[in-house]
């Protein structure tokens, strides 16, 4: 009887500490590695930064295209732009034009 009481007095707090340690470690692990954890926050920030740079590039491209379209409007058609666009769409080249083919840049094998 005394042994059972001592064993119970020892095992009950031990079980309580084990359960609370398990619950704490569960929540800490998910706070670090979960879908909304600290590592996910770092990944989201890196993705947001790359998307921000992509947005800047796309805005610059849009500005260039809008400028080209503005040059081709009926009020102020520039002959060079019109001729260049007509040649590009028809696939024609003047006999005095120089055509330079640019291939994709490939990394050199070491």
N, C-alpha and C positions, 0 to 999 in steps of 0.2 A: 504494500500500500504506500509506504513511504517512497519506495523507488519509483512507483508510478507518478506520484505527486511531483517528485524532483524532475523526473523525465518530462512531464507535461509542463512544468515551470520553465524548463530549458528549451523545449521544442516549440512552444507557442510563440515566444518572441522571435525565435529563429525563422519560423515559417512566415511571420508577419514581415520581417526584414527581407526575406527572399521574395515575397510577393510584391512588396513596395519597390524593391530594386528592379525586379522584372518590369513592372509598369513604368518606372522612371526611364529605364533603358529603352523601352519601346517608344516612348514619346520623344526622347532625345534623338534616337536613330531617325525617326520620321521628320524631326525638325531639321536634321542635316540633309538627309537623302531623299525625302519625299517629293511629291509633285510640286509642292510649294515651299520646299526647304531652302537652305542657304546655298547649296550647290546649284539648284535650279535657278536661283536668283542671279547668280554669276553668269550662268549660261544665257538667261534671258537678256541680261545687260549686253553681253557680247553680240547676241543676235540683233538687238536693237541698234547697236553701234554700226554693224555691217549694213543693216537696212537703211540707216541714216545716210551712210556714204553712197549707197545705191540710189537713194532718193535725190541726193545732190547731183549725181551723174545724170540721172534721168531728167532732172530739171534743166540741166545744161543742154542736153540733147533736144529737149522740147523747145528751148529758147532758140537754138540754131534752126530747127525746122520751122518755127513760126517766123523767123527772120527771112528764111528762103521763100516761104509762102507770101509774105508781105511784098517781096520783090517781084513776085509773079502776078500780083493783082492787076486788074485792068487799068487802074489809074496810072500806074508807074511800072510798066513791064520793061525790064532790062533785057537787052538783046542777048547778052552773054549767057544769062541764066536760062532764057528761053531756048537758046540754041543748045546749050549743054543738056537740058532736060529732054529736048526732042531727040538728040542723038542717043541719050541713054535709053530712052524708051524704045526707039526704033532699032537700036543695036547697030547703028552706022557710025563709021569713022571717016573723017575727011582724009584724003590721000596725003596731006601735008602734016597730019597730026602724028604725034609720037605717043604710042601706047606702052605703058609700063605695067607689067604684071607683077603683083606683089603676092608671093606665096606666104602661107602661114609660117610663123617663126617656130622652128622646132628646136628643142634643146639639143645641144651637141652631146654625143656619147663620149664619155671619158675613156 
